[in-house]
Amino acid sequence: MTYIPPDLLRPIAAFRGMPGKQSDTSFGCGVLVKQRGWDVRDFTPSCLAVVLCLRGEGTYTDAAGESWPIKEGTLFLRRTGQRHSVQIHDEGQWAECWIVLVADIEQVLIGLGMMPDQNVVNTKIDLTLIREIRRTATALASADDRALRQLMVRLVGIVVSLLDRVDATAGNDSFDLNLACRLLGEDPRSNLRFVAREMGLSWERFRKLFRQSAGTSPGAYRLRRRLERAQAELLANQRSINDIASELGYANPFTFSRLFHRHIGCTPTAWRAGGHHTTPGSVSVVAQV
């Protein structure tokens, strides 16, 4: 059983619609605790939902009557237009994290060959992704219209990461780049050598394998993730630049602002004020470790 800190299981949910669009463009994410009984029964969704069981047991039944067990670490899909039922067996023990995306995104994922053949698959619980879902739900609740598209893209990335974890548990003993990237992005202040140790590798071995797999150093990757998060935070809320810099692991806002300007092309203040409309969206990182 995976130990999940209680704070990650606290219920949180956010649902938003894209500005100027119809209601069928709503998307969202969250963490829920549910009671025993039918979660949904003969339900036909109009959009894609990806659900990861964090605790408890249940059963997923498709339209043809075929059933699959659900347990901790089971990922199941509520596919657009596919009738199904989910029954929860444990009283007060069920917890899940979930992401809902519009049907158009599902078609993109299908076209890229990223959707699994079955709607119920087993994976490993990744605390990094639960934290990212919680952060995104918090940001969604207060995001203005211009930040919503960026948050939808973030949710698509989390879904891709969840689906990648399914592939990563299929007996591949090679270096797990997906896990390494999540550990590096989970806590911007973490020591790089601690990440290597968590993966059971020496620092030199970890750095070599990461560079071979990702084409960049662990430090450069973490810097890129820091700046990507900074870009989203600056648009999603009005927290001070000093607070954002501290959360991302920078000793002072001046170092943060200097790096932000070097790689993004404008200051954090200018980015928040609208500089992102005239600045390339990608982060170019050349730092080495």
C-alpha positions in Angstrom: 0.0 0.0 0.0 1.3 3.4 -1.0 1.5 5.9 1.9 -0.4 9.1 0.9 0.0 12.0 3.2 -3.5 13.0 4.6 -3.2 16.6 3.2 -3.1 15.1 -0.3 -6.4 13.3 0.3 -8.3 16.4 1.4 -11.2 17.0 -1.0 -10.6 19.7 -3.6 -12.3 20.3 -6.9 -12.5 23.0 -9.6 -14.5 23.1 -12.8 -14.3 25.9 -15.3 -15.5 26.7 -18.8 -13.4 28.2 -21.6 -14.3 31.9 -21.9 -16.7 32.6 -24.8 -17.4 28.9 -25.4 -20.3 26.7 -24.8 -20.8 24.6 -21.6 -19.4 21.5 -23.3 -15.9 23.0 -23.1 -15.9 22.7 -19.3 -12.8 21.1 -17.8 -11.5 20.5 -14.3 -9.7 18.4 -11.8 -9.6 17.5 -8.1 -9.4 14.9 -5.3 -12.6 13.3 -3.9 -13.5 11.0 -1.1 -16.6 9.0 -1.7 -19.0 6.7 0.1 -20.0 3.1 -0.7 -22.5 2.5 -3.5 -22.9 3.4 -7.1 -20.6 6.2 -8.2 -22.2 6.2 -11.7 -24.6 3.7 -13.1 -25.2 3.4 -16.9 -23.6 6.7 -17.4 -22.6 8.0 -20.8 -20.2 10.9 -20.5 -19.9 13.7 -23.1 -16.3 14.3 -22.4 -13.1 12.5 -21.2 -12.5 11.9 -17.5 -9.3 10.2 -16.2 -9.6 8.8 -12.7 -6.9 7.3 -10.5 -8.0 5.3 -7.5 -5.9 6.3 -4.5 -7.6 4.2 -1.8 -10.4 1.6 -1.7 -11.9 -1.0 -4.0 -14.6 -1.0 -6.6 -15.8 -2.4 -9.9 -15.9 -0.9 -13.4 -18.5 -2.3 -15.8 -18.7 -1.4 -19.5 -21.8 -1.3 -21.7 -21.4 -5.0 -22.7 -21.5 -6.1 -19.1 -17.8 -6.9 -18.8 -16.3 -5.9 -15.4 -12.9 -5.1 -14.0 -11.8 -4.7 -10.4 -10.7 -1.3 -9.2 -8.1 -1.0 -6.4 -5.4 1.4 -5.2 -3.4 2.4 -8.3 -6.1 1.5 -10.8 -6.5 4.1 -13.6 -9.9 4.1 -15.3 -11.3 6.2 -18.1 -14.7 7.6 -18.6 -14.6 7.8 -22.4 -16.8 10.1 -24.4 -19.9 8.4 -25.5 -19.1 5.1 -23.8 -21.7 3.9 -21.3 -20.3 2.4 -18.1 -20.9 2.0 -14.4 -18.6 2.3 -11.3 -19.5 0.8 -8.0 -17.6 1.5 -4.8 -17.3 -1.3 -2.3 -15.7 0.3 0.7 -17.6 2.5 3.2 -15.7 5.7 3.7 -12.4 4.3 2.3 -12.6 5.4 -1.3 -10.4 8.3 -2.5 -9.6 9.3 -6.1 -8.0 12.1 -8.1 -9.5 13.0 -11.4 -9.2 15.2 -14.5 -11.9 16.1 -16.9 -11.0 17.3 -20.4 -13.2 18.2 -23.4 -13.9 15.6 -26.1 -11.7 17.3 -28.6 -8.7 16.7 -26.5 -9.6 13.0 -26.3 -9.5 12.8 -30.1 -6.1 14.4 -30.1 -4.8 11.8 -27.6 -6.3 9.0 -29.7 -4.7 10.4 -32.8 -1.3 10.4 -31.1 -1.7 6.7 -30.0 -1.6 7.6 -26.3 -4.9 6.1 -25.2 -4.7 2.6 -23.8 -6.6 -0.3 -25.4 -8.6 -0.9 -22.2 -10.5 1.6 -20.1 -9.2 0.1 -16.9 -5.4 -0.3 -16.3 -3.1 -0.6 -13.4 -0.3 1.8 -12.6 1.7 3.2 -9.7 0.5 6.1 -7.6 2.8 9.1 -8.1 2.5 11.7 -5.3 4.0 14.3 -7.6 1.1 14.1 -9.9 -1.4 14.3 -7.1 0.3 17.4 -5.9 0.2 18.8 -9.4 -3.5 18.1 -9.7 -4.2 19.9 -6.4 -2.1 22.9 -7.4 -4.0 23.1 -10.7 -7.4 22.9 -9.0 -6.4 25.7 -6.7 -5.2 27.8 -9.6 -8.4 27.0 -11.6 -10.6 28.3 -8.9 -9.3 31.8 -9.1 -7.8 32.0 -12.6 -8.9 34.8 -14.9 -9.8 34.1 -18.5 -6.4 34.5 -20.0 -4.9 31.9 -17.6 -7.5 29.2 -18.3 -6.0 28.0 -21.6 -2.6 27.6 -20.0 -4.2 25.6 -17.1 -6.0 23.3 -19.6 -2.7 22.6 -21.3 -1.2 21.8 -17.9 -4.0 19.3 -17.3 -3.4 17.7 -20.7 0.3 17.3 -19.6 -0.8 15.6 -16.4 -3.0 13.2 -18.2 -0.2 12.3 -20.6 2.1 11.7 -17.6 -0.6 9.4 -16.0 -0.9 7.4 -19.2 2.9 7.3 -19.5 3.1 5.8 -16.1 0.9 2.9 -17.4 3.6 2.2 -20.0 6.4 2.6 -17.5 5.0 -0.2 -15.3 4.8 -2.8 -18.1 8.1 -4.5 -17.3 10.5 -1.9 -18.7 13.7 -2.1 -16.5 15.4 0.8 -18.4 16.0 4.2 -16.9 12.6 5.7 -16.0 12.8 9.2 -17.5 9.2 10.0 -16.7 9.8 9.3 -13.0 13.0 11.3 -12.9 11.3 14.3 -14.5 8.4 14.1 -12.0 10.8 13.9 -9.0 12.7 16.9 -10.3 9.6 18.9 -10.8 7.8 17.9 -7.6 9.8 20.1 -5.3 11.8 22.9 -6.9 13.9 23.2 -3.8 14.9 19.5 -3.6 18.6 18.5 -3.8 19.4 17.0 -7.1 21.4 14.3 -5.4 18.5 13.3 -3.3 16.5 12.7 -6.5 19.2 10.4 -7.7 19.2 8.6 -4.4 15.4 8.2 -4.5 15.8 6.4 -7.9 18.5 4.1 -6.4 21.3 5.6 -8.5 24.5 7.4 -7.7 24.6 11.1 -8.7 27.0 10.5 -11.6 25.0 7.6 -12.9 21.8 9.5 -12.6 23.2 12.6 -14.4 24.6 10.5 -17.2 21.4 8.5 -17.8 19.2 11.6 -17.6 21.3 13.4 -20.1 21.3 10.4 -22.5 17.5 10.1 -22.2 16.4 13.7 -22.1 19.2 15.4 -24.1 19.8 17.9 -21.2 21.1 17.9 -17.7 19.0 17.4 -14.6 19.8 20.9 -13.5 18.7 22.4 -16.8 15.5 20.4 -16.8 14.6 21.5 -13.3 15.3 25.2 -14.2 12.9 24.9 -17.1 10.2 23.4 -14.9 10.8 26.2 -12.4 10.3 28.8 -15.0 7.3 27.1 -16.5 5.7 27.0 -13.1 6.6 30.7 -12.5 5.0 31.7 -15.8 1.8 29.9 -14.8 1.8 31.3 -11.2 2.3 34.8 -12.4 -0.7 34.6 -14.6 -3.0 32.6 -12.4 -2.9 34.8 -9.3 -1.7 38.0 -7.8 0.8 36.6 -5.3 3.9 38.7 -4.8 7.0 37.9 -7.0 8.9 37.5 -3.7 6.6 34.7 -2.6 6.7 32.9 -6.0 10.5 33.1 -6.0 10.7 31.7 -2.5 8.3 28.8 -3.3 10.4 27.9 -6.3 13.6 27.7 -4.2 15.3 31.0 -5.0 17.1 32.7 -2.2 15.9 36.1 -3.3 13.7 37.7 -5.9 16.6 39.3 -7.7 18.2 36.0 -8.7 14.8 34.8 -9.8 14.0 37.9 -11.8 17.4 37.8 -13.5 17.0 34.1 -14.6 13.4 34.8 -15.7 14.5 37.7 -17.9 17.4 35.7 -19.3 15.4 32.7 -20.4 11.9 34.2 -21.0 12.9 37.5 -22.5 11.1 39.8 -20.0 10.9 40.5 -16.3 8.3 38.7 -14.1 6.4 41.9 -13.7 6.3 42.5 -17.5 5.1 38.9 -18.0 2.3 39.3 -15.6 1.3 42.6 -17.2 1.0 41.1 -20.6 4.5 40.6 -21.9 3.7 36.9 -22.6 1.7 38.0 -25.6 4.9 39.3 -27.3 7.4 36.8 -25.8 8.2 33.3 -27.1 6.3 30.9 -24.9 9.0 28.2 -24.6 11.8 28.3 -22.2 15.3 28.1 -23.6 17.6 26.7 -20.9 21.3 26.2 -21.4 22.3 25.7 -17.8 24.6 22.7 -17.0 25.2 20.8 -13.8 
